[in-house]
Amino acid sequence: MSSALTAETRAQLRESAAQCARSATTDPAALTALRRSGVLATAVPHRYGGQGGDGAEVNRVVADLASVNPSLAIIAFQHFAVTARIAEWGAPEQQERLLPGLADGSLLAASAWSEPNAGAAKQNVSSAGVLREDGTWVLNGAKSFATGAGVADLYLVLVRTRTGSEESVRGHYGAPDQSFFLVEAGNPGLRPDTGPVLAGMRGSATGLIELVECAVPDRDRVGPLGHAAEIIAGVRRTGATLGAVALGIAQEAVQVAEEHAERRGLLELDTVRHRLVELWVQLEAVRAVVALAGARTSSDPGSTTLRSKLFATESAERICSEVARMVSSAGYVADHPVVRMLADVRGVAMMGPTSDLCRTLLAAEWQR
């Protein structure tokens, strides 16, 4: 596949990550570079101009992006997640209309699921869609921590749709009366706000989405009514994992440690070499568990994906913390790369499914 970043793009995105960490804003030039890079086509089927990549390929691309710019990696991951839902659950007309743009970068997709006080499992979502007599839906509600808010062209929104006629599928993530809708950025009822300043992932445009009498046609519904939980579970089974973001960050952190040791002439010391070996071993364990998720060879791919997210994120945080100790006082300077990496990898733990929700879902599977 031709989804590798060029050296020039990698340098641009790495510099952008440092700038965004200082300014707490999204870099339009970096977003343009992402759109033009070709990587957004990764998860789009070949017949729509994409690269037909599976979960393993998505993980590879996301990890590569995260090694230079974790914020853009998160934006890309959400783009791939929405693409996968349209490719699997979208109506033929929907696929013909949207997937080519999602492949060539003219459309950037984002998810808007989380809400204040709704809980990580999304079972108490209060945003609602009401079906009007003319066949359109009117969506109202507020979404929080939507990555790509204000920069995406297309949002996949999770709302309650109680019509009394849909066949519902219960799941641990989501509720049986929830459905997905696609809302275009130009819709007057969609109001993004990137006001919150995050500790990490500061270039990810993670903010709020308000839905105010947001009218969408029924053709923009993704999948059957009331089947949101089933759709979410199905995507986990593809093996695409946020653990890939953590992997990319950990790779970059280990490289920082190696460069620091070499620059300071510390490689002559056994203690330093041993610490580097330990970092390499931890990094290989993260790489292996992310690869296992993408391979989908286990009897329960969905649970493997959850485990990979949990293990990779927590291991990557330990790696970044150890690197911060290795670079000594430099690791306490606000502008040092390892400070940004540590903040970014902690952010991955709070992205859906959060690490705590991963534990809850896995415990429920084990109990059954």
Summary of the structure (lengths in Angstrom):
residues: 368
radius of gyration: 20.4
end to end distance: 39.8
largest distance: 76.2
contacts: 1361
relative contact order: 0.13
helix: 52%
strand: 14%
